[in-house]
Amino acid sequence: MKKIILITFITFFTMTLKAQWTNNGAFLTTSDKVGIGITNPAFGLEVGSSNYTISRFKRLGSGGGAAVQIANAQGTQWSVAVGANNHFGISKSADPFGSQFIILDNGKIGINDITPSFMLDLDAGGGSNTLARFKGSFTGPQGIQVERSGGDKIRLVANYSGYGGGLESTSALRFSVNGNTQSNPALYINANGQTGIGTTSMGSHRLAVDGSVGAREIKVEVGTWSDFVFKSDYELRSLKEVEDHINEKGHLPEIPSEAEVTANGINLGEMNAKLLQKIEELTLYLIEQNKKLDAQQAEIEQLKEQVKQ
C-alpha cells in the first residue's frame, strides 16, 4: 500500500513539473510566475525578503523593451529599463521611462526630462522662477545654457569661431551679492546692452553708476578741442561784454547755468573743452592787459625823464 502511494505521489509530482517547466536540453523555461522568498509573485520573477524586495522582471508591453523594477516592503519602487528604441531609463515609478533619468540612443542625457534636446538637459520644474534646463550645447558658440522653461536663457560660452567668451542672455542680466535684491542688483545689464551699477535706471546712457567712481586714469574721447581761440579770425569778447553777460545771466558765456547742470548733468569731454576755452580766452585777456601795462610803463618812464630834465 505504501509503495502504491509513493509511486502515485512521484507520478503526480513529475506530471506537475512537466506541466510547469519545459526542458529542451539547452533551455529550461516556464510560462508561470516564479517567486523566490515570496508566495504570490505578480511578475515573471519576484525575489522577496522581510525588508527589501527585488521584483518585477518584465517586458514593456508590446514595444519589445525590458525592465527591472526594484521595490521595498513599503511599496517604494524604482524602475530600470532599456526600451525598444535603445533608450535607457531610471525612474521612481512603475513607468521605467518616467522623468527621473534617461539616456537616449544618441547619447543625450535627460534628468527630469524624458525628451532631452541637448547633450545634458536638466529640468528642475516647480515654477516660473525655478531652474529649468542646464544645457551643454547649442547653435553657435559652445558653452553652458541655463534657462527657465519657456522663458529666459543665460549662456556661459567659450571662445568659438570668432565669438568671444562670456555670458549671453535673451533678456536682462542681474548680478546680486551680499543681500542685493532682484530689483536692486549690484550690476544690471538690460536687453539693450545698457549697464547699471547700483541702479536699474540707465536713461539714455550706456553706463549708469549710482555712487562714486574711483579710477587711476579716465580717458574721454572728444570730437573737437578749444584751440580755435588762438586763431587770428577768432572774435574775442571784450571784458565789458563778459561783464554784461554775467550780470544778466549769472554765469560765463557758453557755460551752462547751475539749473541746467542740476537738471541734465554735464558732458565731461564737452565741459573740459569749454573750460579750456575760457582759460585760453583768459590768457588772451591777460596778454592784452600786459601789453597795455607795458605801454603805460613806457609812457611813465618817458614822463619821468621829461620831469627830470
ROFI-692637 format. One record per residue (C-alpha): residue number from 1; residue in three letters; z, y, x. Coordinates in steps of 0.02 Angstrom, whole numbers, plus 50000, padded with zeros to 5 digits. Each point is the difference from the previous one (the first is absolute). Layout:
! residues N
+-----+-----+-------+-------+-------+
!   n ! res !    zz !    yy !    xx !
+-----+-----+-------+-------+-------+
! NUM ! ALA !     Z !     Y !     X !
...
+-----+-----+-------+-------+-------+
//
This chain:
! residues 309
+-----+-----+-------+-------+-------+
!   n ! res !    zz !    yy !    xx !
+-----+-----+-------+-------+-------+
!   1 ! MET ! 50000 ! 50000 ! 50000 !
!   2 ! LYS ! 50046 ! 50119 ! 50141 !
!   3 ! LYS ! 49836 ! 49962 ! 50087 !
!   4 ! ILE ! 49903 ! 50040 ! 49842 !
!   5 ! ILE ! 50089 ! 50168 ! 49981 !
!   6 ! LEU ! 49971 ! 50043 ! 50184 !
!   7 ! ILE ! 49815 ! 49955 ! 49990 !
!   8 ! THR ! 49981 ! 50104 ! 49841 !
!   9 ! PHE ! 50085 ! 50152 ! 50082 !
!  10 ! ILE ! 49892 ! 49988 ! 50156 !
!  11 ! THR ! 49843 ! 49984 ! 49894 !
!  12 ! PHE ! 50048 ! 50152 ! 49893 !
!  13 ! PHE ! 50046 ! 50104 ! 50154 !
!  14 ! THR ! 49836 ! 49955 ! 50084 !
!  15 ! MET ! 49902 ! 50044 ! 49843 !
!  16 ! THR ! 50094 ! 50167 ! 49991 !
!  17 ! LEU ! 49958 ! 50040 ! 50181 !
!  18 ! LYS ! 49818 ! 49958 ! 49970 !
!  19 ! ALA ! 50000 ! 50112 ! 49848 !
!  20 ! GLN ! 50069 ! 50151 ! 50100 !
!  21 ! TRP ! 49923 ! 49984 ! 50174 !
!  22 ! THR ! 49828 ! 49959 ! 50062 !
!  23 ! ASN ! 49977 ! 49933 ! 50176 !
!  24 ! ASN ! 49820 ! 49982 ! 50058 !
!  25 ! GLY ! 50051 ! 49959 ! 50178 !
!  26 ! ALA ! 49973 ! 50176 ! 50066 !
!  27 ! PHE ! 50090 ! 50104 ! 49868 !
!  28 ! LEU ! 50153 ! 49980 ! 49891 !
!  29 ! THR ! 49983 ! 50106 ! 49842 !
!  30 ! THR ! 50081 ! 50026 ! 49832 !
!  31 ! SER ! 49961 ! 50107 ! 49849 !
!  32 ! ASP ! 50185 ! 50018 ! 49956 !
!  33 ! LYS ! 50118 ! 50141 ! 50051 !
!  34 ! VAL ! 50113 ! 49950 ! 50145 !
!  35 ! GLY ! 50180 ! 50060 ! 50018 !
!  36 ! ILE ! 50105 ! 49984 ! 50158 !
!  37 ! GLY ! 50182 ! 50041 ! 49967 !
!  38 ! ILE ! 49954 ! 50057 ! 49824 !
!  39 ! THR ! 49979 ! 49897 ! 49842 !
!  40 ! ASN ! 49883 ! 50111 ! 49899 !
!  41 ! PRO ! 49859 ! 50063 ! 50113 !
!  42 ! ALA ! 49890 ! 50127 ! 49914 !
!  43 ! PHE ! 49862 ! 50001 ! 50130 !
!  44 ! GLY ! 49907 ! 49882 ! 50115 !
!  45 ! LEU ! 50139 ! 49993 ! 50129 !
!  46 ! GLU ! 50173 ! 50074 ! 49978 !
!  47 ! VAL ! 50138 ! 49983 ! 50129 !
!  48 ! GLY ! 50175 ! 50052 ! 49947 !
!  49 ! SER ! 50178 ! 50018 ! 50061 !
!  50 ! SER ! 50159 ! 50080 ! 49933 !
!  51 ! ASN ! 49968 ! 50173 ! 50076 !
!  52 ! TYR ! 49815 ! 50018 ! 50044 !
!  53 ! THR ! 49849 ! 49922 ! 49920 !
!  54 ! ILE ! 49830 ! 49980 ! 50081 !
!  55 ! SER ! 49887 ! 49983 ! 49852 !
!  56 ! ARG ! 49829 ! 50004 ! 49924 !
!  57 ! PHE ! 49860 ! 49945 ! 50110 !
!  58 ! LYS ! 49858 ! 50035 ! 49880 !
!  59 ! ARG ! 49820 ! 50056 ! 49984 !
!  60 ! LEU ! 49955 ! 50171 ! 49932 !
!  61 ! GLY ! 49913 ! 49960 ! 49837 !
!  62 ! SER ! 49816 ! 49964 ! 50013 !
!  63 ! GLY ! 49970 ! 50121 ! 50144 !
!  64 ! GLY ! 50024 ! 49871 ! 50136 !
!  65 ! GLY ! 50144 ! 50086 ! 50090 !
!  66 ! ALA ! 50164 ! 49922 ! 50054 !
!  67 ! ALA ! 50178 ! 50066 ! 49994 !
!  68 ! VAL ! 50177 ! 49959 ! 50049 !
!  69 ! GLN ! 50140 ! 50073 ! 49896 !
!  70 ! ILE ! 50177 ! 50003 ! 50069 !
!  71 ! ALA ! 50147 ! 50032 ! 49884 !
!  72 ! ASN ! 50188 ! 49999 ! 50010 !
!  73 ! ALA ! 50124 ! 49935 ! 49874 !
!  74 ! GLN ! 50010 ! 50172 ! 49915 !
!  75 ! GLY ! 49815 ! 49997 ! 49961 !
!  76 ! THR ! 49942 ! 50126 ! 50130 !
!  77 ! GLN ! 49832 ! 49943 ! 50063 !
!  78 ! TRP ! 49871 ! 50049 ! 50130 !
!  79 ! SER ! 49821 ! 49941 ! 50000 !
!  80 ! VAL ! 49891 ! 49973 ! 50153 !
!  81 ! ALA ! 49819 ! 49963 ! 49965 !
!  82 ! VAL ! 49824 ! 49988 ! 50067 !
!  83 ! GLY ! 49873 ! 50046 ! 49867 !
!  84 ! ALA ! 49827 ! 49929 ! 49971 !
!  85 ! ASN ! 49930 ! 50162 ! 50075 !
!  86 ! ASN ! 50098 ! 49966 ! 50163 !
!  87 ! HIS ! 50129 ! 50136 ! 49963 !
!  88 ! PHE ! 50178 ! 49967 ! 50056 !
!  89 ! GLY ! 50143 ! 50067 ! 49894 !
!  90 ! ILE ! 50190 ! 50006 ! 49992 !
!  91 ! SER ! 50087 ! 50058 ! 49842 !
!  92 ! LYS ! 50173 ! 49999 ! 49921 !
!  93 ! SER ! 49935 ! 49935 ! 49835 !
!  94 ! ALA ! 49918 ! 49850 ! 49921 !
!  95 ! ASP ! 49833 ! 50083 ! 50040 !
!  96 ! PRO ! 49967 ! 49962 ! 50185 !
!  97 ! PHE ! 49878 ! 50146 ! 50006 !
!  98 ! GLY ! 50123 ! 50130 ! 49938 !
!  99 ! SER ! 50015 ! 50166 ! 50085 !
! 100 ! GLN ! 50125 ! 49964 ! 50141 !
! 101 ! PHE ! 49884 ! 49947 ! 50143 !
! 102 ! ILE ! 49820 ! 49948 ! 50013 !
! 103 ! ILE ! 49873 ! 49971 ! 50137 !
! 104 ! LEU ! 49818 ! 50003 ! 49948 !
! 105 ! ASP ! 49869 ! 49891 ! 50082 !
! 106 ! ASN ! 49931 ! 50157 ! 50087 !
! 107 ! GLY ! 50167 ! 50028 ! 50087 !
! 108 ! LYS ! 50060 ! 50146 ! 49891 !
! 109 ! ILE ! 50187 ! 49994 ! 49965 !
! 110 ! GLY ! 50083 ! 50064 ! 49841 !
! 111 ! ILE ! 50187 ! 50027 ! 49978 !
! 112 ! ASN ! 50039 ! 50029 ! 49817 !
! 113 ! ASP ! 49812 ! 50018 ! 49977 !
! 114 ! ILE ! 49895 ! 49847 ! 49957 !
! 115 ! THR ! 49835 ! 50093 ! 50026 !
! 116 ! PRO ! 50016 ! 50084 ! 50171 !
! 117 ! SER ! 49850 ! 50107 ! 50041 !
! 118 ! PHE ! 50059 ! 50035 ! 50179 !
! 119 ! MET ! 50055 ! 49891 ! 50145 !
! 120 ! LEU ! 50181 ! 50037 ! 49951 !
! 121 ! ASP ! 50037 ! 50063 ! 49825 !
! 122 ! LEU ! 50182 ! 50027 ! 49950 !
! 123 ! ASP ! 50040 ! 50057 ! 49823 !
! 124 ! ALA ! 50183 ! 50040 ! 49967 !
! 125 ! GLY ! 49967 ! 50056 ! 49821 !
! 126 ! GLY ! 50143 ! 50072 ! 49900 !
! 127 ! GLY ! 49940 ! 50174 ! 49954 !
! 128 ! SER ! 49891 ! 50149 ! 50040 !
! 129 ! ASN ! 50102 ! 50051 ! 50152 !
! 130 ! THR ! 50017 ! 49826 ! 50076 !
! 131 ! LEU ! 49909 ! 49942 ! 50156 !
! 132 ! ALA ! 49853 ! 49903 ! 49933 !
! 133 ! ARG ! 49883 ! 49950 ! 50139 !
! 134 ! PHE ! 50010 ! 49976 ! 50187 !
! 135 ! LYS ! 49821 ! 49982 ! 50057 !
! 136 ! GLY ! 49937 ! 49965 ! 50173 !
! 137 ! SER ! 49815 ! 50032 ! 49986 !
! 138 ! PHE ! 49883 ! 50115 ! 49905 !
! 139 ! THR ! 49830 ! 50082 ! 50012 !
! 140 ! GLY ! 49991 ! 50122 ! 50145 !
! 141 ! PRO ! 50132 ! 50018 ! 50137 !
! 142 ! GLN ! 50113 ! 49848 ! 50012 !
! 143 ! GLY ! 50188 ! 50010 ! 49973 !
! 144 ! ILE ! 50135 ! 49977 ! 49869 !
! 145 ! GLN ! 49994 ! 50064 ! 49822 !
! 146 ! VAL ! 50147 ! 50024 ! 49881 !
! 147 ! GLU ! 49960 ! 50041 ! 49821 !
! 148 ! ARG ! 50078 ! 50013 ! 49828 !
! 149 ! SER ! 49910 ! 49886 ! 49878 !
! 150 ! GLY ! 49859 ! 50101 ! 49924 !
! 151 ! GLY ! 50062 ! 50155 ! 50089 !
! 152 ! ASP ! 50016 ! 50088 ! 50167 !
! 153 ! LYS ! 49957 ! 49919 ! 50166 !
! 154 ! ILE ! 50064 ! 50038 ! 50175 !
! 155 ! ARG ! 49914 ! 49926 ! 50151 !
! 156 ! LEU ! 50060 ! 49985 ! 50179 !
! 157 ! VAL ! 49839 ! 49982 ! 50098 !
! 158 ! ALA ! 49954 ! 49966 ! 50180 !
! 159 ! ASN ! 49858 ! 50083 ! 50096 !
! 160 ! TYR ! 49845 ! 49912 ! 49937 !
! 161 ! SER ! 49814 ! 50043 ! 50015 !
! 162 ! GLY ! 50033 ! 50183 ! 50037 !
! 163 ! TYR ! 50146 ! 50019 ! 49879 !
! 164 ! GLY ! 50161 ! 50069 ! 50072 !
! 165 ! GLY ! 50158 ! 49902 ! 49971 !
! 166 ! GLY ! 50132 ! 50065 ! 49880 !
! 167 ! LEU ! 50045 ! 50007 ! 49816 !
! 168 ! GLU ! 49878 ! 50014 ! 49856 !
! 169 ! SER ! 50048 ! 50031 ! 49819 !
! 170 ! THR ! 49910 ! 50014 ! 49834 !
! 171 ! SER ! 50121 ! 50137 ! 49946 !
! 172 ! ALA ! 50147 ! 50098 ! 50073 !
! 173 ! LEU ! 50105 ! 49936 ! 50144 !
! 174 ! ARG ! 50187 ! 50034 ! 50002 !
! 175 ! PHE ! 50116 ! 49970 ! 50148 !
! 176 ! SER ! 50184 ! 50006 ! 49953 !
! 177 ! VAL ! 50146 ! 49980 ! 50120 !
! 178 ! ASN ! 50188 ! 50022 ! 49994 !
! 179 ! GLY ! 50015 ! 50023 ! 49813 !
! 180 ! ASN ! 49841 ! 50100 ! 49967 !
! 181 ! THR ! 49939 ! 49968 ! 49823 !
! 182 ! GLN ! 49825 ! 49962 ! 49939 !
! 183 ! SER ! 49987 ! 50177 ! 49930 !
! 184 ! ASN ! 50065 ! 50077 ! 50162 !
! 185 ! PRO ! 49934 ! 49893 ! 50143 !
! 186 ! ALA ! 50018 ! 50044 ! 50184 !
! 187 ! LEU ! 49810 ! 49992 ! 50020 !
! 188 ! TYR ! 49871 ! 50007 ! 49862 !
! 189 ! ILE ! 49810 ! 49981 ! 50009 !
! 190 ! ASN ! 49905 ! 50021 ! 49837 !
! 191 ! ALA ! 49834 ! 49922 ! 49950 !
! 192 ! ASN ! 49907 ! 50154 ! 50065 !
! 193 ! GLY ! 50072 ! 49978 ! 50175 !
! 194 ! GLN ! 50119 ! 50148 ! 49987 !
! 195 ! THR ! 50164 ! 49971 ! 50092 !
! 196 ! GLY ! 50172 ! 50063 ! 49954 !
! 197 ! ILE ! 50156 ! 49988 ! 50108 !
! 198 ! GLY ! 50154 ! 50017 ! 49891 !
! 199 ! THR ! 49891 ! 50052 ! 49852 !
! 200 ! THR ! 49871 ! 49932 ! 49880 !
! 201 ! SER ! 49930 ! 50172 ! 49956 !
! 202 ! MET ! 49866 ! 50043 ! 50128 !
! 203 ! GLY ! 49901 ! 50126 ! 49897 !
! 204 ! SER ! 49833 ! 50024 ! 50087 !
! 205 ! HIS ! 50069 ! 49958 ! 50173 !
! 206 ! ARG ! 49955 ! 49846 ! 50101 !
! 207 ! LEU ! 50178 ! 49998 ! 50069 !
! 208 ! ALA ! 50155 ! 50071 ! 49916 !
! 209 ! VAL ! 50174 ! 49997 ! 50078 !
! 210 ! ASP ! 50159 ! 50040 ! 49905 !
! 211 ! GLY ! 50109 ! 50055 ! 50146 !
! 212 ! SER ! 49982 ! 50058 ! 50179 !
! 213 ! VAL ! 49876 ! 49932 ! 50127 !
! 214 ! GLY ! 50044 ! 49982 ! 50184 !
! 215 ! ALA ! 49866 ! 49978 ! 50132 !
! 216 ! ARG ! 49971 ! 50030 ! 50185 !
! 217 ! GLU ! 49826 ! 50066 ! 49967 !
! 218 ! ILE ! 49895 ! 50045 ! 49849 !
! 219 ! LYS ! 49814 ! 50034 ! 50013 !
! 220 ! VAL ! 49916 ! 50097 ! 49860 !
! 221 ! GLU ! 49811 ! 50010 ! 50000 !
! 222 ! VAL ! 49925 ! 50162 ! 49932 !
! 223 ! GLY ! 49822 ! 50056 ! 49970 !
! 224 ! THR ! 50017 ! 50181 ! 50059 !
! 225 ! TRP ! 50112 ! 50100 ! 50116 !
! 226 ! SER ! 50044 ! 50185 ! 50010 !
! 227 ! ASP ! 49916 ! 50056 ! 50162 !
! 228 ! PHE ! 49874 ! 50098 ! 49895 !
! 229 ! VAL ! 50129 ! 50141 ! 50009 !
! 230 ! PHE ! 49945 ! 50034 ! 50179 !
! 231 ! LYS ! 49815 ! 50017 ! 49957 !
! 232 ! SER ! 49924 ! 50174 ! 50015 !
! 233 ! ASP ! 49947 ! 50007 ! 49817 !
! 234 ! TYR ! 50174 ! 49959 ! 49933 !
! 235 ! GLU ! 50068 ! 50143 ! 49894 !
! 236 ! LEU ! 50182 ! 50019 ! 50042 !
! 237 ! ARG ! 50103 ! 50085 ! 49866 !
! 238 ! SER ! 50089 ! 50158 ! 50047 !
! 239 ! LEU ! 50188 ! 49992 ! 50006 !
! 240 ! LYS ! 50002 ! 50121 ! 49853 !
! 241 ! GLU ! 49900 ! 49874 ! 49896 !
! 242 ! VAL ! 50120 ! 49861 ! 50050 !
! 243 ! GLU ! 50148 ! 50109 ! 49952 !
! 244 ! ASP ! 49925 ! 50041 ! 49831 !
! 245 ! HIS ! 49967 ! 49814 ! 49965 !
! 246 ! ILE ! 50179 ! 49953 ! 50045 !
! 247 ! ASN ! 50070 ! 50138 ! 49889 !
! 248 ! GLU ! 49891 ! 49944 ! 49854 !
! 249 ! LYS ! 49999 ! 49808 ! 50018 !
! 250 ! GLY ! 50158 ! 49963 ! 50097 !
! 251 ! HIS ! 49913 ! 49890 ! 50130 !
! 252 ! LEU ! 49870 ! 50010 ! 50139 !
! 253 ! PRO ! 49815 ! 50003 ! 49956 !
! 254 ! GLU ! 49920 ! 49825 ! 49987 !
! 255 ! ILE ! 50172 ! 49917 ! 50003 !
! 256 ! PRO ! 50060 ! 49916 ! 49838 !
! 257 ! SER ! 50147 ! 50075 ! 49909 !
! 258 ! GLU ! 50171 ! 49918 ! 49981 !
! 259 ! ALA ! 49961 ! 49955 ! 49819 !
! 260 ! GLU ! 49837 ! 49915 ! 50050 !
! 261 ! VAL ! 50083 ! 49899 ! 50139 !
! 262 ! THR ! 50143 ! 49948 ! 49885 !
! 263 ! ALA ! 49880 ! 49941 ! 49866 !
! 264 ! ASN ! 49863 ! 49921 ! 50106 !
! 265 ! GLY ! 50070 ! 49972 ! 50175 !
! 266 ! ILE ! 49892 ! 50036 ! 50151 !
! 267 ! ASN ! 49858 ! 49919 ! 50093 !
! 268 ! LEU ! 50071 ! 49976 ! 50173 !
! 269 ! GLY ! 49836 ! 50016 ! 50095 !
! 270 ! GLU ! 49939 ! 50148 ! 49897 !
! 271 ! MET ! 50167 ! 50090 ! 50013 !
! 272 ! ASN ! 50006 ! 49978 ! 50189 !
! 273 ! ALA ! 49826 ! 50076 ! 50011 !
! 274 ! LYS ! 50054 ! 50148 ! 49891 !
! 275 ! LEU ! 50157 ! 50029 ! 50102 !
! 276 ! LEU ! 49899 ! 49996 ! 50161 !
! 277 ! GLN ! 49879 ! 50125 ! 49921 !
! 278 ! LYS ! 50146 ! 50119 ! 49970 !
! 279 ! ILE ! 50063 ! 49975 ! 50178 !
! 280 ! GLU ! 49826 ! 50039 ! 50067 !
! 281 ! GLU ! 49988 ! 50155 ! 49889 !
! 282 ! LEU ! 50172 ! 50052 ! 50060 !
! 283 ! THR ! 49939 ! 49979 ! 50179 !
! 284 ! LEU ! 49852 ! 50113 ! 49964 !
! 285 ! TYR ! 50118 ! 50130 ! 49925 !
! 286 ! LEU ! 50108 ! 49992 ! 50156 !
! 287 ! ILE ! 49849 ! 50018 ! 50113 !
! 288 ! GLU ! 49943 ! 50150 ! 49900 !
! 289 ! GLN ! 50173 ! 50079 ! 50004 !
! 290 ! ASN ! 50013 ! 49968 ! 50186 !
! 291 ! LYS ! 49836 ! 50091 ! 50031 !
! 292 ! LYS ! 50066 ! 50148 ! 49902 !
! 293 ! LEU ! 50161 ! 49997 ! 50099 !
! 294 ! ASP ! 49904 ! 49995 ! 50163 !
! 295 ! ALA ! 49894 ! 50148 ! 49945 !
! 296 ! GLN ! 50155 ! 50096 ! 49945 !
! 297 ! GLN ! 50087 ! 49961 ! 50164 !
! 298 ! ALA ! 49850 ! 50064 ! 50097 !
! 299 ! GLU ! 49999 ! 50158 ! 49896 !
! 300 ! ILE ! 50186 ! 50024 ! 50030 !
! 301 ! GLU ! 49978 ! 49980 ! 50187 !
! 302 ! GLN ! 49860 ! 50129 ! 49997 !
! 303 ! LEU ! 50108 ! 50123 ! 49902 !
! 304 ! LYS ! 50145 ! 49973 ! 50119 !
! 305 ! GLU ! 49886 ! 50039 ! 50147 !
! 306 ! GLN ! 49940 ! 50160 ! 49916 !
! 307 ! VAL ! 50179 ! 50054 ! 49966 !
! 308 ! LYS ! 50046 ! 49966 ! 50180 !
! 309 ! GLN ! 49858 ! 50107 ! 50063 !
+-----+-----+-------+-------+-------+
//
